[in-house]
Amino acid sequence: MPELVLPGVYIEVRPEALIVPGPVSVGNIGMVGTARQGPVGKVTILGSYAEAREIFGTYDPLGSTNALTLVRALEVAYNNGASTVFAVRAASSSVKAAVPNVGGNATFFSLEAKDQGTSGNDAKITIVDFPPTDAKVTLTRGDVTEEYTVPTGTELVKQINENSVIATAKVGSIPGSKPVALAETGFAGGDDGATAADTDYATGFEALLNEDAHIMVAAGLDDTVIGDELLAHVENASTDKIKHDRIAVIGSRARGGNETASAFVQAVSSPKVTGGRIIFVTPGIKATDAAATPPKEVSLPGSYAAAAIAGMLSARDPHISLTNKAVAAAGLEIRFTPSQLEQLVKKHVLALEQRNGLRVVKGITTDDGAFQQITTRRIVDYAKFGVRSAAGPYIGLLNNDRVRKAMKGSINGFLASMVDDEMLVSYELDVTASRDEEIRGIAKVIMTVRPTFSIDYIKVVMFLG
């Protein structure tokens, strides 16, 4: 019953009148690649390149057999404005943690590096007697040193598993005995699983399916290798069932050593996968290889240029076009002529050119229809995200005309803000439900939006419930 304040005066607060949309973003990057350490197949949220290096380690020199991809691509992305990245380390079945030969202690305990990969090969163990009843076990890796003074293998295993950032431990068949002396011994046998195939990357993208990631990148893999998997992923994620609308940025393969510019253009002018959720980038970029001794400038294939474009998109509002925007890189893998650039753009390829630095020729997807402009795709995804955010708190309330009008008011406020922010030129909105939909708790949102830079009106129908 409404609250009685004065005789004949009632106050009734309807919660739906107070609902406003939550924060909306379409700028988070989802990236999968190989690394020398870090969790395999699990999502790690990164806020900086320094954090990426700390968790996933350094990359190896370009040209190494199965060179690691994740941290190198993250470096490029952060150099171009990336902020939040949902990263997943991919690895083949060969991935393995390094282990030490603990000699006579094998029956007391066993150790393996905390991270699977070659970074564990840098770890060392030393054991000295610590009379009268204990042994002192020292673990080192790089600048990290850990010391454990223990009477038995059981206690050592307990302390290592509770405190160590270097190793994990298991008890042996006689864990109650005191560890015996061991000269400094290195860990060995760690394997990065760097031979990860497209299926391993696809598994990584599956881990990202329900995360708030919007711009997907397969670190180091080009369209001929990962195109099908990325297309399937973004289309699945963008369905009404998953509700995580996203785009994929894919790069071209490396240019062959004796391949002419014309042959390369001809080869990459027809991307393997196309559509309004696919951005195809060419050529590759030049960058400093910090892993080389001494560091040197190298040419990275278009798959790393894709990471640069992802970083640029991440740093910009949805309605800001990449056309003519500068790319942070040392140079291009190959410089195209104006006629070659024209050919690529006509084929819906996002091409880079050397002009007052490095620049994007035209910010386009591989679509030849309404979603050819990247801005159109991102604006519509942003609108859908905002509608879900505005409508979410209404789910579970009465599905009647009054509540739907309140829902429409919340959505209308969000879309009006998009007009104010110049993301939309105009829009039309309706929120309805048939009698059957009312009973099933479903509201139908129909919005027709005209994104900035687009001559098309985009009609979106969403069923919320």
C-alpha positions as semicolon CSV with decimal commas, in nm:
position;residue;x (nm);y (nm);z (nm)
1;M;0,000;0,000;0,000
2;P;0,135;0,353;-0,076
3;E;0,282;0,546;0,216
4;L;0,040;0,793;0,384
5;V;0,220;1,125;0,447
6;L;-0,067;1,366;0,509
7;P;-0,443;1,298;0,514
8;G;-0,542;1,239;0,153
9;V;-0,177;1,258;0,024
10;Y;-0,006;0,939;-0,088
11;I;0,347;0,879;-0,216
12;E;0,418;0,573;-0,429
13;V;0,771;0,515;-0,561
14;R;0,787;0,302;-0,874
15;P;1,142;0,162;-0,902
16;E;1,133;0,142;-1,280
17;A;1,114;0,522;-1,301
18;L;1,458;0,547;-1,142
19;I;1,638;0,308;-1,376
20;V;1,920;0,442;-1,594
21;P;2,158;0,249;-1,823
22;G;2,489;0,133;-1,681
23;P;2,826;0,212;-1,840
24;V;2,864;0,102;-2,203
25;S;3,183;0,025;-2,394
26;V;3,282;-0,145;-2,719
27;G;3,656;-0,086;-2,681
28;N;3,791;-0,387;-2,492
29;I;4,029;-0,613;-2,683
30;G;4,025;-0,992;-2,672
31;M;4,356;-1,145;-2,779
32;V;4,487;-1,501;-2,802
33;G;4,851;-1,598;-2,861
34;T;5,148;-1,803;-2,745
35;A;5,377;-1,705;-2,456
36;R;5,666;-1,836;-2,249
37;Q;5,478;-1,834;-1,920
38;G;5,139;-1,758;-1,767
39;P;4,816;-1,958;-1,735
40;V;4,718;-2,162;-2,041
41;G;4,364;-2,136;-2,173
42;K;4,249;-1,896;-1,902
43;V;4,141;-1,533;-1,935
44;T;4,372;-1,269;-1,787
45;I;4,257;-0,906;-1,778
46;L;4,544;-0,668;-1,853
47;G;4,566;-0,294;-1,800
48;S;4,914;-0,224;-1,936
49;Y;5,202;-0,369;-2,137
50;A;5,415;-0,386;-1,821
51;E;5,151;-0,608;-1,664
52;A;5,148;-0,826;-1,976
53;R;5,526;-0,879;-1,955
54;E;5,506;-0,962;-1,586
55;I;5,239;-1,228;-1,638
56;F;5,331;-1,374;-1,978
57;G;5,706;-1,303;-1,990
58;T;5,911;-1,163;-2,275
59;Y;5,886;-1,265;-2,639
60;D;6,170;-1,437;-2,824
61;P;6,360;-1,295;-3,125
62;L;6,160;-1,275;-3,445
63;G;6,266;-1,557;-3,675
64;S;6,292;-1,811;-3,394
65;T;6,125;-2,142;-3,469
66;N;5,759;-2,098;-3,376
67;A;5,825;-1,750;-3,237
68;L;5,596;-1,650;-2,949
69;T;5,315;-1,416;-3,050
70;L;5,106;-1,288;-2,759
71;V;5,337;-1,040;-2,585
72;R;5,473;-0,902;-2,914
73;A;5,118;-0,834;-3,036
74;L;5,028;-0,680;-2,700
75;E;5,328;-0,447;-2,730
76;V;5,200;-0,326;-3,068
77;A;4,843;-0,288;-2,940
78;Y;4,943;-0,089;-2,631
79;N;5,170;0,132;-2,841
80;N;4,859;0,223;-3,039
81;G;4,632;0,309;-2,750
82;A;4,497;-0,019;-2,610
83;S;4,362;0,006;-2,258
84;T;4,185;-0,309;-2,135
85;V;4,282;-0,641;-2,293
86;F;4,133;-0,982;-2,217
87;A;4,429;-1,207;-2,298
88;V;4,444;-1,586;-2,330
89;R;4,763;-1,786;-2,369
90;A;4,730;-2,060;-2,630
91;A;4,958;-2,364;-2,631
92;S;4,995;-2,697;-2,806
93;S;4,983;-3,030;-2,626
94;S;5,364;-3,020;-2,594
95;V;5,344;-2,745;-2,329
96;K;5,522;-2,860;-2,014
97;A;5,655;-2,722;-1,688
98;A;6,028;-2,745;-1,615
99;V;6,141;-2,978;-1,334
100;P;6,470;-3,020;-1,141
101;N;6,659;-3,342;-1,070
102;V;6,645;-3,339;-0,689
103;G;6,871;-3,643;-0,656
104;G;6,829;-3,834;-0,332
105;N;6,531;-3,617;-0,237
106;A;6,309;-3,776;-0,502
107;T;6,145;-4,004;-0,246
108;F;6,077;-3,705;-0,015
109;F;5,927;-3,454;-0,261
110;S;5,913;-3,344;-0,624
111;L;5,899;-2,998;-0,780
112;E;5,792;-2,839;-1,105
113;A;5,793;-2,479;-1,222
114;K;5,480;-2,283;-1,140
115;D;5,436;-2,180;-1,504
116;Q;5,433;-2,418;-1,796
117;G;5,696;-2,306;-2,046
118;T;6,063;-2,230;-2,095
119;S;6,061;-1,955;-1,831
120;G;6,075;-2,231;-1,572
121;N;6,413;-2,340;-1,710
122;D;6,560;-2,031;-1,542
123;A;6,473;-2,160;-1,193
124;K;6,729;-2,323;-0,958
125;I;6,717;-2,516;-0,632
126;T;6,981;-2,552;-0,358
127;I;6,953;-2,750;-0,034
128;V;7,192;-2,721;0,261
129;D;7,181;-2,895;0,598
130;F;7,057;-2,672;0,880
131;P;7,146;-2,850;1,206
132;P;7,025;-2,992;1,421
133;T;6,690;-3,094;1,270
134;D;6,620;-2,888;0,958
135;A;6,725;-2,834;0,598
136;K;6,730;-2,497;0,421
137;V;6,588;-2,507;0,068
138;T;6,653;-2,210;-0,161
139;L;6,464;-2,150;-0,486
140;T;6,572;-1,877;-0,728
141;R;6,450;-1,745;-1,061
142;G;6,582;-1,419;-1,195
143;D;6,565;-1,158;-0,918
144;V;6,332;-1,371;-0,704
145;T;6,474;-1,575;-0,415
146;E;6,273;-1,793;-0,176
147;E;6,406;-1,972;0,134
148;Y;6,232;-2,250;0,325
149;T;6,372;-2,396;0,648
150;V;6,191;-2,725;0,706
151;P;6,229;-3,052;0,902
152;T;6,056;-3,278;0,646
153;G;5,953;-3,310;0,284
154;T;5,591;-3,282;0,398
155;E;5,652;-2,939;0,549
156;L;5,849;-2,825;0,244
157;V;5,566;-2,922;0,010
158;K;5,317;-2,738;0,231
159;Q;5,523;-2,416;0,246
160;I;5,605;-2,412;-0,125
161;N;5,245;-2,464;-0,232
162;E;5,126;-2,191;0,004
163;N;5,393;-1,929;-0,070
164;S;5,606;-1,991;-0,379
165;V;5,581;-1,793;-0,703
166;I;5,851;-2,014;-0,856
167;A;5,738;-2,373;-0,812
168;T;5,472;-2,616;-0,700
169;A;5,549;-2,934;-0,503
170;K;5,421;-3,284;-0,438
171;V;5,504;-3,525;-0,156
172;G;5,708;-3,837;-0,232
173;S;5,677;-4,189;-0,100
174;I;5,867;-4,102;0,223
175;P;5,764;-3,740;0,286
176;G;5,835;-3,748;0,658
177;S;6,214;-3,752;0,607
178;K;6,442;-3,446;0,613
179;P;6,564;-3,323;0,270
180;V;6,931;-3,397;0,203
181;A;7,193;-3,156;0,072
182;L;7,179;-3,068;-0,299
183;A;7,420;-2,849;-0,492
184;E;7,264;-2,574;-0,702
185;T;7,057;-2,753;-0,968
186;G;6,869;-2,597;-1,254
187;F;6,517;-2,678;-1,367
188;A;6,492;-2,816;-1,721
189;G;6,253;-2,951;-1,980
190;G;6,005;-2,662;-1,989
191;D;5,819;-2,630;-2,321
192;D;5,618;-2,325;-2,429
193;G;5,376;-2,517;-2,648
194;A;5,464;-2,260;-2,914
195;T;5,356;-2,494;-3,195
196;A;4,995;-2,401;-3,114
197;A;4,767;-2,457;-3,413
198;D;4,456;-2,270;-3,520
199;T;4,248;-2,514;-3,316
200;D;4,441;-2,416;-3,001
201;Y;4,372;-2,049;-3,077
202;A;4,005;-2,134;-3,132
203;T;3,998;-2,290;-2,786
204;G;4,140;-1,964;-2,651
205;F;3,866;-1,763;-2,820
206;E;3,609;-2,000;-2,674
207;A;3,738;-1,901;-2,328
208;L;3,662;-1,537;-2,419
209;L;3,309;-1,605;-2,540
210;N;3,130;-1,464;-2,235
211;E;3,377;-1,188;-2,150
212;D;3,320;-0,816;-2,220
213;A;3,565;-0,816;-2,511
214;H;3,466;-0,643;-2,834
215;I;3,769;-0,635;-3,068
216;M;3,922;-0,978;-3,131
217;V;4,279;-1,047;-3,245
218;A;4,465;-1,372;-3,311
219;A;4,822;-1,271;-3,230
220;G;5,062;-1,354;-3,512
221;L;4,817;-1,555;-3,727
222;D;4,695;-1,431;-4,064
223;D;4,360;-1,475;-4,239
224;T;4,468;-1,789;-4,425
225;V;4,533;-1,966;-4,093
226;I;4,277;-1,832;-3,844
227;G;4,017;-1,656;-4,062
228;D;3,749;-1,925;-4,048
229;E;3,782;-1,967;-3,672
230;L;3,765;-1,593;-3,601
231;L;3,466;-1,542;-3,828
232;A;3,280;-1,828;-3,660
233;H;3,367;-1,686;-3,319
234;V;3,249;-1,328;-3,376
235;E;2,930;-1,441;-3,547
236;N;2,849;-1,679;-3,262
237;A;2,933;-1,422;-2,992
238;S;2,715;-1,160;-3,162
239;T;2,397;-1,370;-3,159
240;D;2,100;-1,289;-2,935
241;K;2,189;-1,598;-2,734
242;I;2,543;-1,490;-2,637
243;K;2,485;-1,110;-2,656
244;H;2,851;-1,009;-2,688
245;D;2,863;-0,822;-3,018
246;R;3,220;-0,803;-3,146
247;I;3,443;-0,760;-3,449
248;A;3,764;-0,933;-3,553
249;V;4,076;-0,762;-3,687
250;I;4,282;-0,998;-3,905
251;G;4,607;-0,924;-4,087
252;S;4,771;-1,039;-4,406
253;R;5,043;-1,302;-4,426
254;A;5,412;-1,212;-4,441
255;R;5,543;-1,101;-4,780
256;G;5,765;-1,361;-4,945
257;G;6,130;-1,269;-4,984
258;N;6,125;-1,270;-5,366
259;E;5,761;-1,169;-5,402
260;T;5,699;-0,856;-5,607
261;A;5,475;-0,583;-5,471
262;S;5,218;-0,650;-5,744
263;A;5,209;-1,022;-5,667
264;F;5,169;-0,953;-5,297
265;V;4,883;-0,709;-5,357
266;Q;4,712;-0,959;-5,585
267;A;4,747;-1,231;-5,321
268;V;4,608;-1,029;-5,030
269;S;4,341;-0,830;-5,213
270;S;4,086;-1,106;-5,158
271;P;4,063;-1,184;-4,784
272;K;3,975;-1,541;-4,694
273;V;3,683;-1,428;-4,478
274;T;3,461;-1,124;-4,521
275;G;3,166;-0,948;-4,365
276;G;3,066;-0,656;-4,150
277;R;3,240;-0,806;-3,846
278;I;3,575;-0,865;-4,018
279;I;3,848;-0,603;-4,068
280;F;4,135;-0,716;-4,289
281;V;4,463;-0,523;-4,257
282;T;4,765;-0,503;-4,487
283;P;5,064;-0,464;-4,512
284;G;5,274;-0,554;-4,212
285;I;5,466;-0,300;-4,005
286;K;5,822;-0,245;-3,892
287;A;5,907;-0,248;-3,524
288;T;6,203;-0,280;-3,288
289;D;6,269;-0,641;-3,186
290;A;6,364;-0,596;-2,821
291;A;6,447;-0,967;-2,791
292;A;6,727;-0,952;-3,049
293;T;7,087;-0,898;-2,938
294;P;7,136;-0,611;-2,994
295;P;6,776;-0,492;-3,055
296;K;6,708;-0,430;-3,423
297;E;6,433;-0,317;-3,657
298;V;6,233;-0,601;-3,811
299;S;5,934;-0,638;-4,041
300;L;5,625;-0,789;-3,879
301;P;5,351;-0,941;-4,097
302;G;5,004;-0,796;-4,128
303;S;4,883;-1,009;-3,838
304;Y;5,071;-0,766;-3,610
305;A;4,941;-0,463;-3,801
306;A;4,600;-0,603;-3,699
307;A;4,702;-0,562;-3,333
308;A;4,790;-0,198;-3,406
309;I;4,446;-0,135;-3,559
310;A;4,280;-0,307;-3,263
311;G;4,468;-0,075;-3,027
312;M;4,360;0,229;-3,230
313;L;3,995;0,121;-3,222
314;S;4,016;0,053;-2,850
315;A;4,130;0,410;-2,785
316;R;3,851;0,575;-2,986
317;D;3,479;0,625;-2,944
318;P;3,266;0,418;-3,184
319;H;3,186;0,711;-3,414
320;I;3,549;0,818;-3,463
321;S;3,674;0,692;-3,798
322;L;4,025;0,550;-3,846
323;T;4,046;0,706;-4,192
324;N;4,368;0,910;-4,220
325;K;4,462;0,836;-3,857
326;A;4,830;0,783;-3,774
327;V;4,960;0,438;-3,684
328;A;5,236;0,411;-3,422
329;A;5,498;0,199;-3,600
330;A;5,850;0,245;-3,737
331;G;5,757;0,175;-4,099
332;L;5,574;-0,054;-4,338
333;E;5,661;-0,404;-4,454
334;I;5,604;-0,281;-4,809
335;R;5,496;0,053;-4,956
336;F;5,208;0,037;-5,202
337;T;5,162;0,268;-5,498
338;P;4,847;0,486;-5,518
339;S;4,695;0,250;-5,776
340;Q;4,767;-0,051;-5,555
341;L;4,609;0,124;-5,256
342;E;4,303;0,200;-5,467
343;Q;4,281;-0,165;-5,569
344;L;4,295;-0,277;-5,207
345;V;4,034;-0,028;-5,086
346;K;3,797;-0,133;-5,365
347;K;3,839;-0,490;-5,236
348;H;3,735;-0,370;-4,886
349;V;4,085;-0,403;-4,738
350;L;4,202;-0,167;-4,463
351;A;4,533;-0,060;-4,616
352;L;4,816;0,135;-4,456
353;E;5,022;0,393;-4,642
354;Q;5,341;0,592;-4,582
355;R;5,226;0,957;-4,582
356;N;5,327;1,203;-4,312
357;G;5,413;0,898;-4,109
358;L;5,202;0,583;-4,133
359;R;4,830;0,627;-4,189
360;V;4,511;0,431;-4,245
361;V;4,385;0,490;-4,599
362;K;4,021;0,416;-4,515
363;G;3,861;0,271;-4,202
364;I;3,654;-0,008;-4,356
365;T;3,542;-0,363;-4,289
366;T;3,534;-0,634;-4,556
367;D;3,158;-0,586;-4,596
368;D;3,025;-0,442;-4,923
369;G;2,691;-0,335;-4,776
370;A;2,560;-0,115;-4,495
371;F;2,837;-0,213;-4,254
372;Q;3,127;-0,122;-4,482
373;Q;3,230;0,160;-4,248
374;I;3,384;0,040;-3,921
375;T;3,206;0,326;-3,746
376;T;2,865;0,197;-3,858
377;R;2,936;-0,149;-3,722
378;R;3,065;-0,016;-3,390
379;I;2,786;0,240;-3,347
380;V;2,516;-0,022;-3,399
381;D;2,690;-0,262;-3,159
382;Y;2,719;0,023;-2,907
383;A;2,346;0,095;-2,943
384;K;2,259;-0,273;-2,889
385;F;2,487;-0,288;-2,585
386;G;2,320;0,024;-2,444
387;V;1,970;-0,110;-2,504
388;R;2,054;-0,430;-2,315
389;S;2,210;-0,223;-2,035
390;A;1,904;0,002;-2,010
391;A;1,655;-0,286;-2,031
392;G;1,835;-0,531;-1,801
393;P;1,697;-0,396;-1,470
394;Y;1,341;-0,431;-1,603
395;I;1,376;-0,804;-1,655
396;G;1,169;-0,970;-1,384
397;L;0,929;-0,678;-1,339
398;L;0,573;-0,689;-1,463
399;N;0,559;-0,711;-1,840
400;N;0,272;-0,467;-1,882
401;D;0,222;-0,148;-2,079
402;R;0,327;0,079;-1,791
403;V;0,659;-0,099;-1,734
404;R;0,731;-0,119;-2,107
405;K;0,676;0,257;-2,133
406;A;0,925;0,306;-1,851
407;M;1,169;0,075;-2,029
408;K;1,120;0,272;-2,347
409;G;1,196;0,591;-2,154
410;S;1,528;0,450;-2,028
411;I;1,625;0,329;-2,376
412;N;1,513;0,656;-2,530
413;G;1,739;0,847;-2,291
414;F;2,036;0,635;-2,394
415;L;1,974;0,675;-2,768
416;A;1,919;1,049;-2,724
417;S;2,261;1,069;-2,560
418;M;2,407;0,898;-2,867
419;V;2,256;1,173;-3,083
420;D;2,402;1,435;-2,849
421;D;2,743;1,263;-2,876
422;E;2,708;1,265;-3,258
423;M;2,711;0,887;-3,286
424;L;2,362;0,894;-3,440
425;V;2,201;1,141;-3,677
426;S;1,855;1,023;-3,577
427;Y;1,660;0,725;-3,446
428;E;1,311;0,580;-3,403
429;L;1,217;0,354;-3,113
430;D;0,927;0,133;-3,013
431;V;0,887;-0,120;-2,732
432;T;0,597;-0,363;-2,769
433;A;0,475;-0,708;-2,671
434;S;0,195;-0,928;-2,792
435;R;-0,028;-1,097;-2,537
436;D;0,170;-1,419;-2,579
437;E;0,499;-1,227;-2,533
438;E;0,360;-1,060;-2,219
439;I;0,285;-1,402;-2,072
440;R;0,634;-1,528;-2,165
441;G;0,802;-1,218;-2,023
442;I;0,936;-1,094;-2,357
443;A;0,953;-0,733;-2,473
444;K;1,027;-0,653;-2,838
445;V;1,249;-0,351;-2,897
446;I;1,246;-0,210;-3,249
447;M;1,490;0,070;-3,322
448;T;1,578;0,227;-3,652
449;V;1,903;0,421;-3,629
450;R;2,099;0,633;-3,870
451;P;2,467;0,620;-3,769
452;T;2,702;0,909;-3,830
453;F;2,888;0,881;-4,165
454;S;2,623;0,642;-4,297
455;I;2,353;0,707;-4,556
456;D;2,174;0,389;-4,448
457;Y;1,904;0,348;-4,186
458;I;1,975;0,038;-3,978
459;K;1,672;-0,143;-3,834
460;V;1,743;-0,355;-3,527
461;V;1,486;-0,584;-3,368
462;M;1,569;-0,721;-3,023
463;F;1,368;-0,962;-2,810
464;L;1,445;-0,904;-2,441
465;G;1,336;-1,127;-2,158
